[in-house]
Amino acid sequence: MDAISELFAAAAAARSNAYAPYSRFAVGAAIRSASGAIYSGANVENAAYPVGICAEESAIAAMISAGEKEIAEVLIVAESAEPVMPCGACRQRLFEFATKDTKLHSAGPEGWRKTLAFAELLPHPFGPHDLK
């Protein structure tokens, strides 16, 4: 299985467990850390809309809980006519642990659709360097 296929399988499995009764927009995400380990997550909605979490946030939490702090690659899978990209908040969350060269892959249920370098996704990020 190639690298994108591994990420796709993990993200698709997580997506199947998404809790999205309100939007009916199930999303799965998978992160490959610098060590090569894969961490996945799904979106979890809440009746109090602002307190739900995105799939990317869920996958980042799994990675951090395992003691890792660097994202090498991300894949997001959702049902949409166009490739789905992370929301603005998740772009910022991902940037905290990514590099400008980290690859972000977008997929639909049928498989891979598009790949971007993180610098293309968030060209002018706010990060630790801004706090010095």
LOKOLKE-166569 format. One record per residue: residue in three letters; residue number from 1; y, z, x of N, C-alpha, C in turn. Coordinates in pm, 1 decimal. Last residue first. Layout:
REM residues N
+------+-----+----------+----------+----------+----------+----------+----------+----------+----------+----------+
! type ! seq !      nc2 !      nc3 !      nc1 !     cac2 !     cac3 !     cac1 !      cc2 !      cc3 !      cc1 !
+------+-----+----------+----------+----------+----------+----------+----------+----------+----------+----------+
!  ALA ! NUM !        Y !        Z !        X !        Y !        Z !        X !        Y !        Z !        X !
...
+------+-----+----------+----------+----------+----------+----------+----------+----------+----------+----------+
//
This chain:
REM residues 132
+------+-----+----------+----------+----------+----------+----------+----------+----------+----------+----------+
! type ! seq !      nc2 !      nc3 !      nc1 !     cac2 !     cac3 !     cac1 !      cc2 !      cc3 !      cc1 !
+------+-----+----------+----------+----------+----------+----------+----------+----------+----------+----------+
!  LYS ! 132 !   3647.2 !   1916.2 !    753.1 !   3686.2 !   1969.7 !    886.1 !   3834.0 !   1963.5 !    907.3 !
!  LEU ! 131 !   3564.4 !   1790.7 !    529.5 !   3593.6 !   1934.8 !    517.7 !   3635.5 !   1997.0 !    648.8 !
!  ASP ! 130 !   3484.1 !   1537.3 !    578.2 !   3612.1 !   1554.6 !    510.0 !   3654.6 !   1700.5 !    501.5 !
!  HIS ! 129 !   3229.3 !   1560.7 !    680.5 !   3336.3 !   1523.5 !    773.1 !   3474.7 !   1542.3 !    711.1 !
!  PRO ! 128 !   3072.7 !   1603.0 !    452.7 !   3105.7 !   1715.9 !    540.2 !   3220.4 !   1685.8 !    636.0 !
!  GLY ! 127 !   3226.9 !   1358.6 !    227.7 !   3117.3 !   1432.5 !    289.3 !   3164.9 !   1545.0 !    378.9 !
!  PHE ! 126 !   3268.1 !   1096.0 !     16.3 !   3325.3 !   1225.2 !     52.8 !   3209.7 !   1306.2 !    109.6 !
!  PRO ! 125 !   3242.9 !    743.6 !     99.5 !   3193.2 !    872.9 !     51.3 !   3278.6 !    990.7 !     92.7 !
!  HIS ! 124 !   3284.9 !    451.9 !     39.7 !   3386.4 !    546.9 !     88.4 !   3349.2 !    687.6 !     42.1 !
!  PRO ! 123 !   3062.3 !    310.3 !    -60.4 !   3128.7 !    266.5 !     62.8 !   3230.1 !    365.2 !    120.3 !
!  LEU ! 122 !   2783.3 !    344.2 !   -189.8 !   2893.9 !    439.3 !   -184.2 !   2973.5 !    411.6 !    -56.6 !
!  LEU ! 121 !   2627.7 !    113.6 !   -168.3 !   2628.6 !    188.2 !   -293.5 !   2749.2 !    282.2 !   -302.1 !
!  GLU ! 120 !   2652.6 !     35.2 !     92.4 !   2693.2 !    -58.6 !    -12.6 !   2708.9 !     12.5 !   -146.8 !
!  ALA ! 119 !   2546.9 !    253.6 !    226.5 !   2688.6 !    221.9 !    247.4 !   2740.8 !    121.4 !    145.2 !
!  PHE ! 118 !   2274.5 !    235.0 !    166.6 !   2354.9 !    335.7 !     98.3 !   2504.9 !    309.2 !    113.7 !
!  ALA ! 117 !   2170.9 !    -98.4 !    107.3 !   2194.5 !      8.9 !    204.0 !   2287.9 !    107.8 !    134.8 !
!  LEU ! 116 !   1959.3 !   -195.1 !   -165.6 !   2091.9 !   -184.6 !   -105.0 !   2087.6 !    -80.7 !      6.2 !
!  THR ! 115 !   1741.7 !   -403.0 !   -347.6 !   1757.7 !   -303.5 !   -242.0 !   1899.5 !   -311.3 !   -186.9 !
!  LYS ! 114 !   1577.7 !   -468.1 !   -661.4 !   1691.8 !   -484.1 !   -571.3 !   1692.8 !   -371.9 !   -468.2 !
!  ARG ! 113 !   1320.2 !   -452.0 !   -790.6 !   1421.3 !   -550.9 !   -831.4 !   1528.7 !   -575.7 !   -725.9 !
!  TRP ! 112 !    972.1 !   -362.6 !   -815.9 !   1096.9 !   -370.2 !   -740.2 !   1188.2 !   -480.3 !   -792.6 !
!  GLY ! 111 !    819.0 !   -334.8 !  -1148.4 !    826.0 !   -326.2 !  -1002.5 !    966.0 !   -343.0 !   -947.6 !
!  GLU ! 110 !    806.8 !   -304.6 !  -1419.1 !    720.6 !   -406.9 !  -1359.7 !    722.7 !   -405.4 !  -1207.3 !
!  PRO ! 109 !    999.4 !   -116.3 !  -1483.8 !    858.6 !    -80.5 !  -1499.5 !    762.3 !   -180.2 !  -1435.2 !
!  GLY ! 108 !   1229.6 !   -180.7 !  -1211.4 !   1198.7 !   -169.5 !  -1353.2 !   1051.2 !   -133.9 !  -1364.1 !
!  ALA ! 107 !   1413.6 !    -36.1 !   -939.1 !   1296.1 !   -101.6 !   -996.3 !   1295.9 !    -86.4 !  -1147.6 !
!  SER ! 106 !   1598.3 !    -27.0 !   -639.7 !   1599.8 !    -16.4 !   -785.4 !   1480.5 !    -94.5 !   -839.1 !
!  HIS ! 105 !   1634.6 !    153.9 !   -339.6 !   1564.7 !     48.2 !   -412.9 !   1575.6 !     77.4 !   -562.3 !
!  LEU ! 104 !   1829.1 !    215.4 !    -68.7 !   1811.8 !    252.6 !   -208.6 !   1751.1 !    132.3 !   -279.5 !
!  LYS ! 103 !   1807.6 !    323.1 !    266.8 !   1783.5 !    217.5 !    168.3 !   1764.4 !    277.5 !     29.7 !
!  THR ! 102 !   2050.9 !    440.5 !    488.8 !   1941.8 !    476.2 !    397.7 !   1929.1 !    367.2 !    292.2 !
!  ASP ! 101 !   2275.4 !    391.3 !    638.4 !   2168.2 !    292.2 !    643.4 !   2049.2 !    324.7 !    553.4 !
!  LYS ! 100 !   2433.6 !    611.0 !    614.7 !   2486.8 !    484.4 !    562.2 !   2379.7 !    376.3 !    557.1 !
!  THR !  99 !   2198.4 !    862.3 !    509.8 !   2287.8 !    802.1 !    608.5 !   2340.4 !    671.8 !    548.1 !
!  ALA !  98 !   2162.7 !   1159.1 !    298.8 !   2134.4 !   1021.6 !    339.7 !   2223.7 !    981.2 !    456.8 !
!  PHE !  97 !   2240.8 !   1396.7 !    191.6 !   2119.1 !   1397.2 !    272.8 !   2081.4 !   1259.1 !    327.5 !
!  GLU !  96 !   2472.1 !   1348.6 !     49.4 !   2463.7 !   1474.8 !    124.5 !   2346.3 !   1472.8 !    223.6 !
!  PHE !  95 !   2416.3 !   1122.9 !   -100.4 !   2491.0 !   1109.3 !     23.9 !   2481.6 !   1234.2 !    110.0 !
!  LEU !  94 !   2296.7 !   1226.5 !   -332.0 !   2214.8 !   1155.7 !   -234.5 !   2284.5 !   1147.5 !    -99.2 !
!  ARG !  93 !   2528.3 !   1331.1 !   -457.9 !   2414.8 !   1418.2 !   -423.5 !   2327.3 !   1353.9 !   -316.2 !
!  GLN !  92 !   2677.0 !   1094.7 !   -493.6 !   2729.3 !   1202.5 !   -408.7 !   2617.3 !   1296.8 !   -365.5 !
!  ARG !  91 !   2507.7 !    966.1 !   -667.3 !   2545.0 !    899.2 !   -542.2 !   2595.9 !   1003.6 !   -443.2 !
!  CYS !  90 !   2507.5 !   1144.7 !   -878.2 !   2386.9 !   1132.6 !   -795.4 !   2414.0 !   1057.0 !   -666.0 !
!  ALA !  89 !   2763.6 !   1102.2 !   -981.9 !   2727.9 !   1235.0 !   -931.8 !   2604.9 !   1227.2 !   -841.6 !
!  GLY !  88 !   2742.9 !    828.6 !  -1061.5 !   2837.0 !    872.1 !   -958.3 !   2801.1 !   1006.7 !   -898.6 !
!  CYS !  87 !   2394.3 !    733.9 !  -1094.6 !   2526.4 !    765.7 !  -1149.6 !   2616.4 !    813.9 !  -1035.6 !
!  PRO !  86 !   2210.4 !    477.2 !   -920.4 !   2241.1 !    617.8 !   -949.4 !   2380.6 !    632.9 !  -1010.5 !
!  MET !  85 !   2122.4 !    175.1 !  -1100.5 !   2174.2 !    243.6 !   -982.1 !   2205.0 !    388.8 !  -1019.3 !
!  VAL !  84 !   1892.8 !    -59.4 !  -1214.9 !   1959.6 !     68.3 !  -1241.2 !   1998.5 !    133.1 !  -1108.3 !
!  PRO !  83 !   1922.7 !   -405.8 !  -1267.0 !   1878.5 !   -298.5 !  -1178.1 !   1960.8 !   -171.3 !  -1202.3 !
!  GLU !  82 !   1920.8 !   -485.6 !  -1622.2 !   1977.0 !   -496.9 !  -1487.5 !   1918.8 !   -387.5 !  -1399.2 !
!  ALA !  81 !   1777.7 !   -406.1 !  -1844.7 !   1786.1 !   -549.0 !  -1815.3 !   1836.1 !   -573.7 !  -1673.4 !
!  SER !  80 !   1556.6 !   -129.5 !  -1795.6 !   1690.9 !   -181.6 !  -1814.7 !   1690.2 !   -329.9 !  -1780.1 !
!  GLU !  79 !   1381.9 !    151.8 !  -1737.3 !   1376.1 !     30.8 !  -1820.4 !   1518.2 !    -12.6 !  -1849.1 !
!  ALA !  78 !   1360.6 !    259.7 !  -1395.1 !   1400.7 !    279.8 !  -1534.4 !   1389.1 !    146.4 !  -1606.9 !
!  VAL !  77 !   1339.2 !    411.2 !  -1079.1 !   1276.7 !    320.7 !  -1176.4 !   1319.1 !    361.2 !  -1317.6 !
!  ILE !  76 !   1447.0 !    418.7 !   -746.6 !   1473.3 !    462.8 !   -883.4 !   1410.3 !    362.5 !   -978.2 !
!  LEU !  75 !   1386.3 !    529.6 !   -421.6 !   1356.5 !    428.3 !   -522.7 !   1377.2 !    491.2 !   -659.1 !
!  VAL !  74 !   1508.6 !    574.5 !    -90.2 !   1504.9 !    619.0 !   -229.4 !   1464.6 !    502.0 !   -318.2 !
!  GLU !  73 !   1479.0 !    696.1 !    246.3 !   1466.1 !    586.5 !    149.6 !   1454.8 !    646.4 !      9.5 !
!  ALA !  72 !   1534.4 !    919.3 !    396.6 !   1520.7 !    791.7 !    466.5 !   1526.6 !    674.1 !    369.1 !
!  ILE !  71 !   1710.2 !   1215.1 !    385.6 !   1654.1 !   1107.6 !    304.5 !   1652.0 !    979.6 !    386.2 !
!  GLU !  70 !   1661.0 !   1537.0 !    509.6 !   1709.3 !   1402.2 !    539.7 !   1633.7 !   1298.6 !    457.7 !
!  LYS !  69 !   1552.9 !   1790.6 !    483.5 !   1696.2 !   1775.5 !    459.8 !   1749.2 !   1634.8 !    485.3 !
!  GLU !  68 !   1281.6 !   2004.5 !    370.6 !   1333.3 !   1883.3 !    435.4 !   1479.6 !   1862.8 !    397.4 !
!  GLY !  67 !   1157.6 !   2210.5 !    233.9 !   1214.5 !   2237.7 !    365.3 !   1268.0 !   2116.4 !    439.3 !
!  ALA !  66 !   1083.5 !   2183.3 !    -22.7 !    976.9 !   2166.1 !     76.6 !   1028.6 !   2185.9 !    219.5 !
!  SER !  65 !   1326.3 !   2198.1 !   -150.6 !   1231.6 !   2308.8 !   -169.1 !   1117.1 !   2303.6 !    -68.5 !
!  ILE !  64 !   1424.5 !   1945.2 !    -85.9 !   1486.5 !   2063.6 !    -26.0 !   1392.4 !   2183.5 !    -36.6 !
!  MET !  63 !   1254.2 !   1788.3 !   -249.1 !   1260.3 !   1768.0 !   -104.9 !   1315.3 !   1893.1 !    -34.5 !
!  ALA !  62 !   1314.0 !   1884.5 !   -505.5 !   1176.5 !   1895.1 !   -454.8 !   1174.9 !   1881.8 !   -302.6 !
!  ALA !  61 !   1585.6 !   1812.9 !   -518.5 !   1547.5 !   1954.8 !   -525.2 !   1405.8 !   1975.2 !   -472.3 !
!  ILE !  60 !   1561.2 !   1534.6 !   -516.9 !   1629.3 !   1602.6 !   -405.8 !   1589.4 !   1749.4 !   -403.4 !
!  ALA !  59 !   1438.1 !   1498.0 !   -765.5 !   1366.4 !   1461.9 !   -642.8 !   1429.6 !   1528.8 !   -520.5 !
!  SER !  58 !   1645.7 !   1585.9 !   -937.6 !   1514.6 !   1649.9 !   -941.6 !   1435.3 !   1622.1 !   -813.1 !
!  GLU !  57 !   1841.6 !   1399.6 !   -878.2 !   1867.6 !   1541.3 !   -853.8 !   1736.1 !   1619.8 !   -848.3 !
!  GLU !  56 !   1717.2 !   1169.9 !   -973.6 !   1750.9 !   1181.0 !   -831.9 !   1772.8 !   1326.8 !   -792.8 !
!  ALA !  55 !   1703.1 !   1223.2 !  -1248.8 !   1580.1 !   1209.8 !  -1170.3 !   1607.7 !   1226.2 !  -1020.8 !
!  CYS !  54 !   1944.3 !   1469.9 !  -1359.5 !   1901.7 !   1333.5 !  -1331.1 !   1774.8 !   1334.4 !  -1247.5 !
!  ILE !  53 !   1946.5 !   1721.7 !  -1613.3 !   1948.8 !   1680.2 !  -1472.5 !   1894.5 !   1538.5 !  -1458.7 !
!  GLY !  52 !   2169.5 !   1879.8 !  -1856.1 !   2049.9 !   1804.7 !  -1816.8 !   2059.0 !   1768.3 !  -1669.5 !
!  VAL !  51 !   2407.1 !   1992.2 !  -1933.9 !   2320.0 !   2070.6 !  -1845.7 !   2187.5 !   2002.8 !  -1813.8 !
!  PRO !  50 !   2557.2 !   1837.3 !  -2111.6 !   2599.0 !   1844.9 !  -1970.7 !   2502.3 !   1920.2 !  -1879.0 !
!  TYR !  49 !   2410.0 !   1862.5 !  -2373.7 !   2408.1 !   1745.4 !  -2286.0 !   2450.9 !   1767.5 !  -2140.8 !
!  ALA !  48 !   2213.6 !   2065.1 !  -2496.8 !   2349.7 !   2086.2 !  -2448.0 !   2368.9 !   1982.5 !  -2336.7 !
!  ALA !  47 !   1956.4 !   1967.2 !  -2502.9 !   2038.4 !   1951.6 !  -2623.2 !   2186.3 !   1979.1 !  -2593.4 !
!  ASN !  46 !   1877.6 !   1791.4 !  -2206.5 !   1892.5 !   1918.7 !  -2274.3 !   1982.1 !   1895.3 !  -2395.4 !
!  GLU !  45 !   1651.8 !   1602.8 !  -1992.9 !   1767.5 !   1619.7 !  -2080.8 !   1764.7 !   1757.1 !  -2146.8 !
!  VAL !  44 !   1563.3 !   1522.5 !  -1690.2 !   1529.5 !   1628.5 !  -1785.4 !   1654.2 !   1652.6 !  -1869.9 !
!  ASN !  43 !   1420.7 !   1260.8 !  -1494.6 !   1534.0 !   1319.1 !  -1564.8 !   1482.8 !   1418.4 !  -1669.5 !
!  ALA !  42 !   1200.7 !   1346.0 !  -1220.7 !   1230.9 !   1276.5 !  -1346.1 !   1354.8 !   1338.1 !  -1407.4 !
!  GLY !  41 !   1089.6 !   1293.0 !   -879.9 !   1150.0 !   1370.4 !   -987.3 !   1177.9 !   1281.8 !  -1107.0 !
!  SER !  40 !    920.7 !   1329.0 !   -560.8 !    961.5 !   1257.1 !   -681.4 !   1021.1 !   1352.2 !   -783.8 !
!  TYR !  39 !    883.2 !   1268.1 !   -219.1 !    916.7 !   1366.6 !   -321.3 !    967.2 !   1291.9 !   -443.1 !
!  ILE !  38 !    685.6 !   1199.0 !     60.6 !    747.8 !   1146.5 !    -60.6 !    764.6 !   1259.5 !   -161.5 !
!  ALA !  37 !    725.0 !   1205.1 !    418.5 !    674.6 !   1263.6 !    293.8 !    751.6 !   1205.8 !    175.6 !
!  GLY !  36 !    853.4 !   1119.3 !    642.8 !    762.7 !   1025.1 !    577.6 !    703.5 !   1077.8 !    448.3 !
!  SER !  35 !   1051.0 !   1267.3 !    753.1 !    915.1 !   1293.4 !    802.0 !    813.0 !   1195.7 !    744.8 !
!  ALA !  34 !   1272.6 !   1192.2 !    608.8 !   1263.8 !   1146.5 !    747.6 !   1124.0 !   1168.3 !    804.4 !
!  SER !  33 !   1136.0 !   1118.4 !    279.5 !   1215.1 !   1195.3 !    375.0 !   1197.5 !   1137.8 !    515.0 !
!  ARG !  32 !   1171.3 !    918.0 !     10.9 !   1092.1 !    932.3 !    132.7 !   1182.2 !   1005.3 !    231.4 !
!  ILE !  31 !   1185.1 !    989.3 !   -330.5 !   1255.2 !    994.3 !   -202.5 !   1150.7 !    999.7 !    -91.9 !
!  ALA !  30 !   1197.3 !    855.4 !   -652.0 !   1114.1 !    900.2 !   -540.8 !   1194.5 !    887.1 !   -412.6 !
!  ALA !  29 !   1251.1 !    897.5 !  -1001.0 !   1303.6 !    872.7 !   -866.8 !   1203.3 !    923.0 !   -764.8 !
!  GLY !  28 !   1269.4 !    775.9 !  -1333.8 !   1193.6 !    840.9 !  -1227.5 !   1256.4 !    805.7 !  -1095.0 !
!  VAL !  27 !   1390.1 !    808.3 !  -1662.5 !   1414.4 !    765.0 !  -1525.8 !   1323.2 !    844.6 !  -1432.6 !
!  ALA !  26 !   1425.8 !    711.1 !  -1999.6 !   1345.7 !    782.3 !  -1899.4 !   1368.7 !    721.4 !  -1761.4 !
!  PHE !  25 !   1610.4 !    729.2 !  -2245.7 !   1625.6 !    653.6 !  -2121.0 !   1555.9 !    732.0 !  -2010.2 !
!  ARG !  24 !   1650.6 !    861.8 !  -2480.7 !   1530.9 !    778.2 !  -2471.9 !   1536.9 !    684.9 !  -2349.2 !
!  SER !  23 !   1845.2 !   1048.3 !  -2522.8 !   1887.4 !    914.4 !  -2481.9 !   1772.8 !    813.7 !  -2488.3 !
!  TYR !  22 !   1673.4 !   1256.3 !  -2625.3 !   1803.4 !   1224.3 !  -2684.8 !   1846.7 !   1082.3 !  -2649.7 !
!  PRO !  21 !   1439.0 !   1304.7 !  -2485.4 !   1430.9 !   1285.6 !  -2630.2 !   1561.7 !   1240.9 !  -2693.9 !
!  ALA !  20 !   1329.3 !   1292.0 !  -2211.1 !   1449.1 !   1220.4 !  -2253.6 !   1448.5 !   1196.7 !  -2404.7 !
!  TYR !  19 !   1173.4 !   1392.0 !  -1952.8 !   1202.9 !   1454.1 !  -2081.4 !   1336.0 !   1395.5 !  -2128.0 !
!  ALA !  18 !    921.4 !   1216.9 !  -1768.9 !   1062.3 !   1243.6 !  -1800.7 !   1074.3 !   1307.1 !  -1939.6 !
!  ASN !  17 !    672.5 !   1140.0 !  -1693.4 !    688.9 !   1279.9 !  -1734.2 !    833.2 !   1315.3 !  -1769.2 !
!  SER !  16 !    700.3 !    885.1 !  -1607.6 !    611.9 !    906.0 !  -1723.3 !    619.4 !   1050.1 !  -1774.6 !
!  ARG !  15 !    850.2 !    922.3 !  -1377.8 !    915.9 !    870.9 !  -1498.9 !    830.4 !    894.6 !  -1622.4 !
!  ALA !  14 !    649.9 !    993.8 !  -1196.7 !    748.6 !   1093.8 !  -1238.3 !    816.9 !   1051.2 !  -1367.5 !
!  ALA !  13 !    523.3 !    744.6 !  -1174.9 !    448.5 !    861.0 !  -1223.6 !    543.2 !    969.9 !  -1271.8 !
!  ALA !  12 !    733.9 !    594.9 !  -1067.6 !    680.0 !    558.7 !  -1199.3 !    600.3 !    674.6 !  -1258.5 !
!  ALA !  11 !    764.7 !    721.3 !   -818.6 !    874.5 !    722.8 !   -915.5 !    825.6 !    690.7 !  -1056.0 !
!  ALA !  10 !    513.5 !    666.4 !   -699.5 !    558.2 !    805.0 !   -717.6 !    669.0 !    813.8 !   -822.6 !
!  ALA !   9 !    512.8 !    384.8 !   -701.1 !    405.7 !    459.6 !   -768.7 !    447.9 !    603.3 !   -796.0 !
!  PHE !   8 !    742.2 !    331.0 !   -541.8 !    736.4 !    288.5 !   -682.2 !    631.4 !    368.5 !   -758.5 !
!  LEU !   7 !    661.0 !    429.7 !   -293.2 !    774.4 !    491.3 !   -362.5 !    772.3 !    456.8 !   -510.8 !
!  GLU !   6 !    452.0 !    248.0 !   -245.5 !    426.8 !    392.8 !   -248.6 !    537.9 !    465.7 !   -323.3 !
!  SER !   5 !    591.1 !      5.8 !   -246.4 !    487.5 !     29.6 !   -347.8 !    454.8 !    177.7 !   -359.4 !
!  ILE !   4 !    747.8 !     33.1 !    -17.8 !    813.1 !     28.1 !   -149.2 !    711.7 !     55.1 !   -259.8 !
!  ALA !   3 !    541.2 !     35.5 !    184.4 !    634.2 !    147.1 !    166.5 !    700.9 !    147.8 !     28.8 !
!  ASP !   2 !    218.3 !    -90.0 !     62.6 !    339.0 !    -93.0 !    144.9 !    435.2 !     18.4 !    104.6 !
!  MET !   1 !   -118.2 !      0.0 !     85.3 !      0.0 !      0.0 !      0.0 !    123.7 !      0.0 !     89.3 !
+------+-----+----------+----------+----------+----------+----------+----------+----------+----------+----------+
//
